[in-house]
Amino acid sequence: MERIVEQGLLYDFYGELLTEHQRKIYEDVVYNDLSLTEIAQENGISRQGVHDLVRRCNHLLQEYEDKLHLVERFMRIRSRVEQLKQLTNDSEMNKDKLIEEIESLSSKILEEL
């Protein structure tokens, strides 16, 4: 997964566990695409301080994911929903096989929840 997408997903799931200051800086880097220098000037801290804070946030968010696996679970469910969507567009599959596949994928999704 592309790093920036991964950072965004981790932040979406675990960002509320960061302090308000950490969230603001992290959002400026990941979502607002501001440079470290711009963020440092805006917040009255050093460029190195911004860099260190972003690294710490990345580490914290990854630790949360390593323990809770919410992003991993979300990606699995998303993949299975995509498979369901593809099945509904498969006009060559017979009805019984289609129902069997849909039931199987639905069961897997429900197990994840």
N, C-alpha and C positions, 0 to 999 in steps of 0.2 A: 504494500500500500504506500502511496506517495506520502512523504513525511508531513507535508503541510495538511493533507487530508487527515492523516492520523492524529496530528496535533489538534485539529479542529474537533474531531470525534471525541478524543480524550477530554478536551475542555468542555464539550457539550454534556458529557456524562458526569464529569467530576469537578468542573470549574467552581461550583458552589462550595466546594470544600476548601478552596483557597481563600486567603484574606482578601479584603476589598482592594488593597494596594496591589497585591499580586495579580488579581483579576484584571485590573485596569492596565497594568503594564503588559500582561500576557495578551490581552485583547488588542492592544496597540501593535504588538509585534505580529500576531497571527492573523487577526481579522482586518486591521486597518493598514497593515503593511508599511508601518512607519519604520524608519531606520533607528538603530540604537542611539545615534547621536540626537535625532529629533526627540526621542522619548526622554533621553537624559536631560536635555535642555528644558523640556516641558515640565519635568518633575523635579528639577533641581538636584539630580544625582549624577554620578559619573557614568560614562558609557560602559565602563567595566562593571559597575553596579547593576546596570540594566542587563548586561550579558549574564552575569552571575544569577540574577533573579530569574531570568527566563530558563536558564539551565536547571535551577532548583525546582521551578514549577514543572518543567518537563519530567524531571526525575520523580517528583511527587505524584503527578498524574499517572505516570507509568507504574509506580508502586501500587496505586489504587487499582489500576487495571489488572496487575499481576495477582492481586488478592481477590478481586470481585468478578473479573471477567465479563463485565457488562457490555463492553464494545464487541468483544469476541462473540458473545451470545447474540447481540443485535445483528452482526454481520451474517451469522449463520441463518437467522430467521429471515433476514432480507434476501439472502440467496434462495431460500426455499420458496419465498413468495414469488420471486422472479421465475422459478421453475414452474410454479402454479400458473403464472401468467402465460408462460410459453406453452404449457399444456393446453390451455384454452384456445390457443391459436393453431393447434395441430389438428387439421381437418382430416388427416389420413389415419389417425389412431381410432381403433374401434371403441365404441361406447363403454363396454365393460372394462377394457384396459385403461381407458381414461379415468373412469370412476375409481378404479383400484389405485392408480397413481395419485390421484387427488386425495384420496383417503389416507394413503401412506404419508404423503407430504404434510397433510393437515395434522396427523397424529404426531409427527416429528416436531412441528411448530408448537403444538400444545404442550409437548413434553418440555420444551425450552422455557415455556412461560411458567 
